[in-house]
Amino acid sequence: MTPTAPQSLAQAATLSSADLLALHPDLPAPTIDEIVGEHPSAFPHDTDADTRAFFVRRGRGLWLGKAYSAPCHDAVDGIGEGYNLWRRGDTVVRAERFSWRIEPSATDGRDALVMRYRAFGSVSGALDLVDEVRTLVPGSLFLGIYHTRIALPGFTGAQRGPRSGPAVFLLGPATEPTRGVDDASAETGHRSLAHVALGALTAPPRIRPWVARATRRLV
């Protein structure tokens, strides 16, 4: 039985990941007008603690949400760009850029707002993190799933073939205009150290020593 769709961010966060995943395939992609801006976020109650602990262990801080800019012709690897918002101490940090476009989902073939982090040089880009966002309540509540090339315990679902299983996040209505990342020069390309480090983990055993040496030369 498909669960009843929640009507607010707080209500959606009381549902389980499984219930929200069941809703995702039948939802429409968001419109540009409703997605532009900075959005508050939440996780389902059953993954909230583990996912937030995962971020803290990696020095990210408290995840606050995501932001989307209006499409522009010079966006990298897509028609729009965006970033994540974090709280570290008393500071709000805007980082972890992504490109986005409305396109068919890799999981079910229906349109979603698909976000690709590999457009920029970051750890998330190295993991080939992909988000797929759809609308639960027009203009005020959005349901996203995400997956990576390699499953990460506490962050993604278990490995399913070439990708991790999906995990879930939620976004509320845009509450602030898009401001841009704090340091765009820190995330500018595909060939970052993070990508090389990932190669050391995923390369065939016979070439891992070479990749590891290349990584050390870049540190």
Secondary structure as GFF3:
##gff-version 3
##sequence-region A 1 219
A	DSSP	alpha_helix	9	12	.	.	.	ID=ss1
A	DSSP	alpha_helix	17	23	.	.	.	ID=ss2
A	DSSP	three_ten_helix	24	26	.	.	.	ID=ss3
A	DSSP	alpha_helix	32	35	.	.	.	ID=ss4
A	DSSP	beta_strand	37	42	.	.	.	ID=ss5
A	DSSP	alpha_helix	48	57	.	.	.	ID=ss6
A	DSSP	beta_strand	62	68	.	.	.	ID=ss7
A	DSSP	beta_strand	80	88	.	.	.	ID=ss8
A	DSSP	beta_strand	91	104	.	.	.	ID=ss9
A	DSSP	beta_strand	111	116	.	.	.	ID=ss10
A	DSSP	three_ten_helix	117	119	.	.	.	ID=ss11
A	DSSP	alpha_helix	123	126	.	.	.	ID=ss12
A	DSSP	beta_strand	130	137	.	.	.	ID=ss13
A	DSSP	beta_strand	141	147	.	.	.	ID=ss14
A	DSSP	beta_strand	159	160	.	.	.	ID=ss15
A	DSSP	beta_strand	163	164	.	.	.	ID=ss16
A	DSSP	beta_strand	167	171	.	.	.	ID=ss17
A	DSSP	three_ten_helix	184	186	.	.	.	ID=ss18
A	DSSP	alpha_helix	193	202	.	.	.	ID=ss19
A	DSSP	three_ten_helix	205	207	.	.	.	ID=ss20
A	DSSP	alpha_helix	208	218	.	.	.	ID=ss21
###
